[in-house]
Amino acid sequence: MIDEVITKGKNYAPIENTDKDIMVFYDSGVCMFQPMKSLGDVTGKKGEYSIYSDEGSLSIFFKNERWDFKIKGVSDTRIELVPLKKSAFKYALVLIPFPEI
């Protein structure tokens, strides 16, 4: 789940988990970006991703855009991603495991 969406030190993510977006990363290299509220109703934004361990970066490729991030931190409870200058997506993200409902 995308817990934080940050730019210029301010978090723009919704407070309630049910209003947040999720990002699913499959072992196959496919990923899905979708608002929680639309789960089961519509297909999310589908793309592919690559993790570059040597560079500590993540790239997500959607049909007409590419999101590039520096992997700033990884723990059991969160992944911190900071956008690279070349990224079409300009916000830092904090990803957390999908919470039990």
Secondary structure, DSSP 8 states (H G I E B T S, - for coil): -EEEEEETTEE-S-SSGGGSEEEEE-TTSEEEEEEGGGTTTS--EEEEEEEETTTTEEEEEETTEEEEEEEEEE-SS-EEEEE-TT-S---EEEE------
